[in-house]
Amino acid sequence: MRVSERARAGGARWSVLYDAALIAYEGHDHRRSVELSRVALDLSREIGNRVNESNAHKILGIALWSCWQIPESIEQLRESARLAQELGLMQAFQGAACDLGAVLIPVGDFESGVQWSGSALKSHSAAVAAVATVNIAEAEYLRGDLDALSAALEDAASPVARLPESRFRSAFLQAEGRLLRCRRRWDASLAKLEEAFSLDERLGRWENAAQELDDLALTYLGAKRYAEAARALQRGAALVRDRPRPDEVHHRWIEACVHRAAGDREPARTAVRAAHEAYEAKRAALGDAKLQACFEAIRVHRAICFAYEHDEWPPPDTPCVVALPRRD
């Protein structure tokens, strides 16, 4: 960066800024990634390079997503997709569309998220196709449509197989483990989730690994192996230590369910209170009323609110106790 500043070469400086923003993102320094990508975006506009501008919008969008600045993240990714499409850059458009789907689905806007992801299903890039299919699988899991989840995983198998060491491979294994859990195939679910965890642990992706340990705890919970569920949560605590949890809402709810199943009512109430506080903070940060309504409608969030307000919970042996508590 110092050399590029001295050289006063706009294109070279943009490349350095963009790469630095990507490195910061991969290193989980998301605020730094936002800062660098904003500078890269301003520079791309200053030198009039619209391809670079589209790329800068994209990295800014995903960095904002990781900081839970969702409305601006959506705005940046939409602009990235618009510019890429206008410039005829189909693969860049598909990449931005996949990222947009990945932002919209966890917020609960499943219809839009699946639509954006679906626009890239036939991408020539294995990575883009893998993102698209894994996004759709995530949406179907959160919606509770197990047949659609199974179909999505069938679609995902081919592109994911071409990326054996990728985060998409571990996400695919995690989704398989979730489907097997929902069908009460406990041992098969545990095997898939342990494989996903081992891959992410080996590659140093602690955020993904922490989520997979939460899923392992859930499967043990469904199988009524309560001590092992508690140990899975302890493994996650050792992994995360002082780092911020990637999904505090779901983690605290899983913790609450494990305590509840073990008969530890007070720790369960403490954990569900923490889950509710984290949920409320995330919901408020969305700002946009439509996004807030989508977020409120996600099954696990409805379960958290109901448990917090009425102390009524799904049965502890329900295999979908976190993501699919069928109250309706």
DRENDO-1510 file (C-alpha; in Angstrom, 1 decimal, always signed):
<recs>
REC; n; res; u; v; w
REC; 1; MET; +0.0; +0.0; +0.0 .
REC; 2; ARG; +2.9; +2.4; +0.8 .
REC; 3; VAL; +4.5; +1.7; -2.6 .
REC; 4; SER; +1.3; +2.1; -4.5 .
REC; 5; GLU; +0.7; +5.5; -2.8 .
REC; 6; ARG; +4.1; +6.7; -3.7 .
REC; 7; ALA; +3.7; +5.5; -7.3 .
REC; 8; ARG; +0.4; +7.5; -7.7 .
REC; 9; ALA; -0.8; +4.7; -9.9 .
REC; 10; GLY; -4.6; +4.6; -9.4 .
REC; 11; GLY; -5.1; +1.1; -10.9 .
REC; 12; ALA; -2.3; -0.5; -8.9 .
REC; 13; ARG; -3.5; +1.2; -5.7 .
REC; 14; TRP; -7.0; +0.0; -6.3 .
REC; 15; SER; -5.8; -3.6; -6.7 .
REC; 16; VAL; -3.8; -3.4; -3.4 .
REC; 17; LEU; -6.8; -1.9; -1.6 .
REC; 18; TYR; -9.1; -4.6; -3.0 .
REC; 19; ASP; -6.8; -7.4; -2.0 .
REC; 20; ALA; -6.3; -6.0; +1.4 .
REC; 21; ALA; -10.1; -5.8; +1.9 .
REC; 22; LEU; -10.4; -9.4; +0.9 .
REC; 23; ILE; -7.6; -10.5; +3.3 .
REC; 24; ALA; -9.2; -8.5; +6.1 .
REC; 25; TYR; -12.5; -10.2; +5.4 .
REC; 26; GLU; -11.0; -13.7; +5.3 .
REC; 27; GLY; -9.2; -12.9; +8.6 .
REC; 28; HIS; -12.5; -12.0; +10.2 .
REC; 29; ASP; -11.5; -8.3; +10.6 .
REC; 30; HIS; -14.8; -7.3; +9.0 .
REC; 31; ARG; -14.7; -3.6; +10.1 .
REC; 32; ARG; -11.3; -3.2; +8.5 .
REC; 33; SER; -12.6; -4.8; +5.4 .
REC; 34; VAL; -15.5; -2.3; +5.2 .
REC; 35; GLU; -13.0; +0.6; +5.7 .
REC; 36; LEU; -10.7; -0.6; +2.9 .
REC; 37; SER; -13.4; -1.5; +0.5 .
REC; 38; ARG; -15.0; +1.9; +0.9 .
REC; 39; VAL; -11.7; +3.5; -0.1 .
REC; 40; ALA; -11.4; +1.1; -3.1 .
REC; 41; LEU; -14.9; +2.0; -4.2 .
REC; 42; ASP; -14.2; +5.7; -4.0 .
REC; 43; LEU; -11.0; +5.2; -6.0 .
REC; 44; SER; -12.7; +3.1; -8.7 .
REC; 45; ARG; -15.2; +5.9; -9.2 .
REC; 46; GLU; -12.4; +8.5; -9.3 .
REC; 47; ILE; -10.5; +6.7; -12.0 .
REC; 48; GLY; -13.7; +5.8; -13.9 .
REC; 49; ASN; -13.2; +2.0; -13.9 .
REC; 50; ARG; -16.7; +0.5; -13.7 .
REC; 51; VAL; -15.5; -3.1; -13.5 .
REC; 52; ASN; -13.5; -2.3; -10.4 .
REC; 53; GLU; -16.5; -0.4; -9.1 .
REC; 54; SER; -18.7; -3.5; -9.4 .
REC; 55; ASN; -16.0; -5.6; -7.6 .
REC; 56; ALA; -15.6; -3.0; -4.8 .
REC; 57; HIS; -19.4; -2.9; -4.3 .
REC; 58; LYS; -19.4; -6.7; -3.9 .
REC; 59; ILE; -16.6; -6.9; -1.2 .
REC; 60; LEU; -18.1; -3.9; +0.6 .
REC; 61; GLY; -21.5; -5.7; +0.6 .
REC; 62; ILE; -20.2; -8.9; +2.1 .
REC; 63; ALA; -18.1; -7.1; +4.7 .
REC; 64; LEU; -21.2; -5.1; +5.7 .
REC; 65; TRP; -23.2; -8.3; +6.0 .
REC; 66; SER; -20.6; -9.7; +8.4 .
REC; 67; CYS; -21.0; -6.5; +10.5 .
REC; 68; TRP; -24.8; -7.0; +10.4 .
REC; 69; GLN; -25.3; -3.8; +8.5 .
REC; 70; ILE; -27.9; -5.5; +6.3 .
REC; 71; PRO; -29.8; -2.7; +4.5 .
REC; 72; GLU; -26.6; -1.2; +3.2 .
REC; 73; SER; -25.2; -4.6; +2.4 .
REC; 74; ILE; -28.2; -5.4; +0.2 .
REC; 75; GLU; -27.9; -2.0; -1.5 .
REC; 76; GLN; -24.2; -2.5; -2.3 .
REC; 77; LEU; -24.7; -6.0; -3.6 .
REC; 78; ARG; -27.6; -5.0; -5.8 .
REC; 79; GLU; -25.5; -2.2; -7.3 .
REC; 80; SER; -22.6; -4.7; -7.9 .
REC; 81; ALA; -25.0; -7.0; -9.7 .
REC; 82; ARG; -26.6; -4.2; -11.7 .
REC; 83; LEU; -23.2; -2.9; -12.9 .
REC; 84; ALA; -21.9; -6.4; -13.7 .
REC; 85; GLN; -25.0; -7.1; -15.8 .
REC; 86; GLU; -24.9; -3.8; -17.5 .
REC; 87; LEU; -21.2; -4.5; -18.4 .
REC; 88; GLY; -22.0; -8.0; -19.7 .
REC; 89; LEU; -20.0; -9.7; -17.0 .
REC; 90; MET; -22.2; -12.7; -16.4 .
REC; 91; GLN; -20.0; -14.5; -13.9 .
REC; 92; ALA; -19.5; -11.4; -11.9 .
REC; 93; PHE; -23.3; -10.8; -11.9 .
REC; 94; GLN; -23.9; -14.4; -10.8 .
REC; 95; GLY; -21.3; -14.0; -8.0 .
REC; 96; ALA; -23.0; -10.9; -6.7 .
REC; 97; ALA; -26.4; -12.5; -7.0 .
REC; 98; CYS; -25.2; -15.5; -4.9 .
REC; 99; ASP; -23.9; -13.2; -2.2 .
REC; 100; LEU; -27.1; -11.2; -2.2 .
REC; 101; GLY; -29.0; -14.5; -1.7 .
REC; 102; ALA; -26.7; -15.4; +1.1 .
REC; 103; VAL; -27.5; -12.1; +2.9 .
REC; 104; LEU; -31.3; -12.3; +2.3 .
REC; 105; ILE; -31.8; -15.9; +3.4 .
REC; 106; PRO; -30.6; -15.6; +7.1 .
REC; 107; VAL; -32.7; -12.5; +7.4 .
REC; 108; GLY; -35.8; -14.5; +6.5 .
REC; 109; ASP; -36.5; -13.1; +3.0 .
REC; 110; PHE; -36.4; -16.6; +1.6 .
REC; 111; GLU; -38.3; -15.9; -1.6 .
REC; 112; SER; -35.9; -13.1; -2.7 .
REC; 113; GLY; -32.9; -15.0; -1.5 .
REC; 114; VAL; -33.8; -18.2; -3.4 .
REC; 115; GLN; -34.6; -16.1; -6.5 .
REC; 116; TRP; -31.3; -14.4; -6.6 .
REC; 117; SER; -29.4; -17.6; -5.9 .
REC; 118; GLY; -31.3; -19.4; -8.5 .
REC; 119; SER; -30.1; -17.0; -11.2 .
REC; 120; ALA; -26.6; -18.5; -10.8 .
REC; 121; LEU; -27.4; -22.2; -10.6 .
REC; 122; LYS; -26.0; -22.9; -14.0 .
REC; 123; SER; -22.8; -20.9; -13.6 .
REC; 124; HIS; -19.7; -22.3; -15.2 .
REC; 125; SER; -17.9; -21.4; -12.0 .
REC; 126; ALA; -18.0; -24.3; -9.5 .
REC; 127; ALA; -17.6; -21.9; -6.6 .
REC; 128; VAL; -20.6; -19.7; -7.7 .
REC; 129; ALA; -22.8; -22.7; -8.4 .
REC; 130; ALA; -21.9; -24.2; -5.0 .
REC; 131; VAL; -22.8; -20.9; -3.3 .
REC; 132; ALA; -26.1; -20.9; -5.1 .
REC; 133; THR; -27.1; -24.4; -4.2 .
REC; 134; VAL; -25.9; -24.2; -0.6 .
REC; 135; ASN; -27.9; -20.9; -0.2 .
REC; 136; ILE; -31.1; -22.6; -1.4 .
REC; 137; ALA; -30.5; -25.6; +0.9 .
REC; 138; GLU; -30.2; -23.1; +3.8 .
REC; 139; ALA; -33.4; -21.5; +2.9 .
REC; 140; GLU; -35.3; -24.8; +2.7 .
REC; 141; TYR; -33.9; -25.9; +6.0 .
REC; 142; LEU; -35.0; -22.7; +7.7 .
REC; 143; ARG; -38.4; -22.9; +6.0 .
REC; 144; GLY; -38.8; -26.4; +7.2 .
REC; 145; ASP; -39.4; -28.0; +3.8 .
REC; 146; LEU; -37.5; -31.2; +4.1 .
REC; 147; ASP; -38.3; -32.5; +0.6 .
REC; 148; ALA; -37.1; -29.3; -0.9 .
REC; 149; LEU; -34.0; -29.4; +1.2 .
REC; 150; SER; -33.3; -32.9; +0.0 .
REC; 151; ALA; -33.8; -31.8; -3.6 .
REC; 152; ALA; -31.5; -28.8; -3.1 .
REC; 153; LEU; -28.8; -31.1; -1.7 .
REC; 154; GLU; -29.0; -33.3; -4.8 .
REC; 155; ASP; -28.5; -30.2; -6.9 .
REC; 156; ALA; -25.6; -29.1; -4.7 .
REC; 157; ALA; -23.7; -32.4; -4.9 .
REC; 158; SER; -22.0; -31.9; -8.3 .
REC; 159; PRO; -20.6; -28.4; -7.9 .
REC; 160; VAL; -19.5; -29.0; -4.3 .
REC; 161; ALA; -17.7; -32.2; -5.3 .
REC; 162; ARG; -15.4; -30.1; -7.5 .
REC; 163; LEU; -14.3; -28.1; -4.4 .
REC; 164; PRO; -13.3; -30.7; -1.8 .
REC; 165; GLU; -11.5; -28.3; +0.6 .
REC; 166; SER; -13.8; -25.4; +0.3 .
REC; 167; ARG; -16.2; -23.8; +2.8 .
REC; 168; PHE; -19.0; -24.9; +0.5 .
REC; 169; ARG; -18.1; -28.5; +1.1 .
REC; 170; SER; -18.3; -28.1; +4.8 .
REC; 171; ALA; -21.6; -26.1; +4.5 .
REC; 172; PHE; -23.0; -28.9; +2.2 .
REC; 173; LEU; -22.0; -31.6; +4.8 .
REC; 174; GLN; -23.6; -29.5; +7.6 .
REC; 175; ALA; -26.9; -29.2; +5.5 .
REC; 176; GLU; -26.8; -33.0; +5.0 .
REC; 177; GLY; -26.3; -33.5; +8.7 .
REC; 178; ARG; -29.3; -31.2; +9.4 .
REC; 179; LEU; -31.5; -33.1; +7.0 .
REC; 180; LEU; -30.6; -36.5; +8.6 .
REC; 181; ARG; -31.3; -35.1; +12.0 .
REC; 182; CYS; -34.7; -33.9; +11.0 .
REC; 183; ARG; -35.4; -37.4; +9.8 .
REC; 184; ARG; -34.2; -38.8; +13.1 .
REC; 185; ARG; -31.2; -40.6; +11.6 .
REC; 186; TRP; -29.0; -39.6; +14.6 .
REC; 187; ASP; -25.8; -41.5; +13.9 .
REC; 188; ALA; -25.7; -40.6; +10.2 .
REC; 189; SER; -26.3; -36.9; +11.1 .
REC; 190; LEU; -23.5; -37.0; +13.7 .
REC; 191; ALA; -21.1; -38.5; +11.1 .
REC; 192; LYS; -21.8; -35.7; +8.5 .
REC; 193; LEU; -21.5; -32.9; +11.1 .
REC; 194; GLU; -18.2; -34.3; +12.5 .
REC; 195; GLU; -16.8; -34.4; +9.0 .
REC; 196; ALA; -17.9; -30.8; +8.4 .
REC; 197; PHE; -16.3; -29.7; +11.7 .
REC; 198; SER; -13.1; -31.6; +11.0 .
REC; 199; LEU; -12.7; -29.9; +7.6 .
REC; 200; ASP; -13.3; -26.4; +9.0 .
REC; 201; GLU; -11.1; -27.0; +12.1 .
REC; 202; ARG; -8.3; -28.2; +9.9 .
REC; 203; LEU; -8.5; -25.1; +7.7 .
REC; 204; GLY; -8.8; -22.7; +10.6 .
REC; 205; ARG; -12.4; -21.6; +9.8 .
REC; 206; TRP; -13.5; -21.2; +13.4 .
REC; 207; GLU; -16.8; -19.4; +12.7 .
REC; 208; ASN; -18.0; -22.3; +10.6 .
REC; 209; ALA; -16.6; -24.9; +13.1 .
REC; 210; ALA; -18.5; -23.2; +16.0 .
REC; 211; GLN; -21.8; -23.5; +14.1 .
REC; 212; GLU; -21.2; -27.1; +13.3 .
REC; 213; LEU; -20.5; -27.9; +17.0 .
REC; 214; ASP; -23.9; -26.2; +17.8 .
REC; 215; ASP; -25.5; -28.5; +15.2 .
REC; 216; LEU; -23.8; -31.5; +16.8 .
REC; 217; ALA; -25.2; -30.5; +20.2 .
REC; 218; LEU; -28.7; -30.4; +18.6 .
REC; 219; THR; -28.4; -33.9; +17.1 .
REC; 220; TYR; -27.2; -35.3; +20.5 .
REC; 221; LEU; -30.1; -33.5; +22.0 .
REC; 222; GLY; -32.6; -35.1; +19.6 .
REC; 223; ALA; -31.1; -38.5; +20.4 .
REC; 224; LYS; -31.5; -37.8; +24.1 .
REC; 225; ARG; -27.7; -38.0; +24.6 .
REC; 226; TYR; -27.7; -35.0; +26.9 .
REC; 227; ALA; -24.2; -35.2; +28.3 .
REC; 228; GLU; -22.7; -35.4; +24.8 .
REC; 229; ALA; -24.8; -32.4; +23.8 .
REC; 230; ALA; -23.4; -30.4; +26.7 .
REC; 231; ARG; -19.8; -31.5; +25.7 .
REC; 232; ALA; -20.4; -30.3; +22.1 .
REC; 233; LEU; -21.3; -26.9; +23.5 .
REC; 234; GLN; -18.2; -27.0; +25.7 .
REC; 235; ARG; -16.0; -27.8; +22.6 .
REC; 236; GLY; -17.6; -24.7; +20.9 .
REC; 237; ALA; -16.8; -22.5; +23.9 .
REC; 238; ALA; -13.2; -23.6; +23.9 .
REC; 239; LEU; -13.0; -22.9; +20.2 .
REC; 240; VAL; -14.5; -19.5; +20.3 .
REC; 241; ARG; -13.0; -18.2; +23.6 .
REC; 242; ASP; -13.1; -14.4; +23.5 .
REC; 243; ARG; -14.2; -14.2; +19.8 .
REC; 244; PRO; -17.6; -12.9; +18.9 .
REC; 245; ARG; -20.1; -15.7; +18.1 .
REC; 246; PRO; -21.0; -15.9; +14.4 .
REC; 247; ASP; -24.7; -16.6; +15.4 .
REC; 248; GLU; -25.3; -15.7; +19.0 .
REC; 249; VAL; -29.1; -16.0; +18.7 .
REC; 250; HIS; -29.1; -19.7; +17.6 .
REC; 251; HIS; -26.2; -20.6; +19.8 .
REC; 252; ARG; -27.9; -19.3; +23.0 .
REC; 253; TRP; -31.1; -21.0; +22.1 .
REC; 254; ILE; -29.4; -24.3; +21.6 .
REC; 255; GLU; -27.7; -23.8; +24.9 .
REC; 256; ALA; -31.0; -23.1; +26.5 .
REC; 257; CYS; -32.6; -26.3; +25.0 .
REC; 258; VAL; -29.7; -28.4; +26.2 .
REC; 259; HIS; -30.0; -27.1; +29.8 .
REC; 260; ARG; -33.8; -27.5; +29.6 .
REC; 261; ALA; -33.5; -31.1; +28.5 .
REC; 262; ALA; -31.1; -31.9; +31.3 .
REC; 263; GLY; -33.5; -30.4; +33.8 .
REC; 264; ASP; -31.4; -27.3; +34.6 .
REC; 265; ARG; -34.2; -24.8; +34.5 .
REC; 266; GLU; -32.4; -21.7; +35.8 .
REC; 267; PRO; -29.5; -21.9; +33.4 .
REC; 268; ALA; -32.0; -22.6; +30.6 .
REC; 269; ARG; -33.9; -19.4; +31.5 .
REC; 270; THR; -30.7; -17.4; +31.5 .
REC; 271; ALA; -29.7; -18.8; +28.1 .
REC; 272; VAL; -33.1; -18.1; +26.6 .
REC; 273; ARG; -33.0; -14.6; +27.9 .
REC; 274; ALA; -29.6; -14.1; +26.3 .
REC; 275; ALA; -30.9; -15.6; +23.0 .
REC; 276; HIS; -33.9; -13.2; +23.1 .
REC; 277; GLU; -31.6; -10.2; +23.8 .
REC; 278; ALA; -29.4; -11.1; +20.9 .
REC; 279; TYR; -32.4; -11.6; +18.7 .
REC; 280; GLU; -33.9; -8.2; +19.6 .
REC; 281; ALA; -30.6; -6.4; +19.0 .
REC; 282; LYS; -30.3; -8.0; +15.5 .
REC; 283; ARG; -33.9; -7.3; +14.6 .
REC; 284; ALA; -33.6; -3.7; +15.6 .
REC; 285; ALA; -30.4; -3.3; +13.6 .
REC; 286; LEU; -32.2; -4.3; +10.4 .
REC; 287; GLY; -34.1; -1.0; +10.5 .
REC; 288; ASP; -36.2; -1.8; +7.4 .
REC; 289; ALA; -39.7; -2.8; +8.5 .
REC; 290; LYS; -40.1; -5.5; +5.8 .
REC; 291; LEU; -36.8; -7.1; +6.7 .
REC; 292; GLN; -37.7; -7.0; +10.4 .
REC; 293; ALA; -41.0; -8.7; +9.6 .
REC; 294; CYS; -39.1; -11.5; +7.7 .
REC; 295; PHE; -36.7; -11.9; +10.6 .
REC; 296; GLU; -39.5; -12.1; +13.2 .
REC; 297; ALA; -41.2; -14.9; +11.1 .
REC; 298; ILE; -38.2; -17.3; +11.1 .
REC; 299; ARG; -39.3; -20.4; +13.1 .
REC; 300; VAL; -36.4; -20.4; +15.6 .
REC; 301; HIS; -37.1; -16.7; +16.4 .
REC; 302; ARG; -40.8; -17.4; +17.0 .
REC; 303; ALA; -39.8; -20.3; +19.3 .
REC; 304; ILE; -37.3; -18.0; +21.2 .
REC; 305; CYS; -39.9; -15.3; +21.7 .
REC; 306; PHE; -42.6; -17.8; +22.8 .
REC; 307; ALA; -40.2; -19.5; +25.3 .
REC; 308; TYR; -39.1; -16.2; +26.7 .
REC; 309; GLU; -42.6; -14.8; +27.1 .
REC; 310; HIS; -44.5; -17.9; +28.1 .
REC; 311; ASP; -41.9; -20.4; +29.3 .
REC; 312; GLU; -43.3; -22.9; +26.8 .
REC; 313; TRP; -40.8; -24.8; +24.7 .
REC; 314; PRO; -40.8; -27.5; +22.0 .
REC; 315; PRO; -40.2; -31.0; +23.4 .
REC; 316; PRO; -36.5; -31.7; +23.9 .
REC; 317; ASP; -36.5; -34.8; +21.7 .
REC; 318; THR; -37.9; -32.8; +18.7 .
REC; 319; PRO; -35.2; -33.3; +16.0 .
REC; 320; CYS; -35.9; -29.8; +14.6 .
REC; 321; VAL; -36.0; -28.2; +18.0 .
REC; 322; VAL; -34.0; -25.1; +16.9 .
REC; 323; ALA; -34.6; -24.3; +13.3 .
REC; 324; LEU; -38.0; -25.9; +12.8 .
REC; 325; PRO; -40.0; -25.8; +16.0 .
REC; 326; ARG; -43.4; -26.5; +14.4 .
REC; 327; ARG; -45.7; -24.3; +16.5 .
REC; 328; ASP; -48.0; -23.6; +13.5 .
</recs>
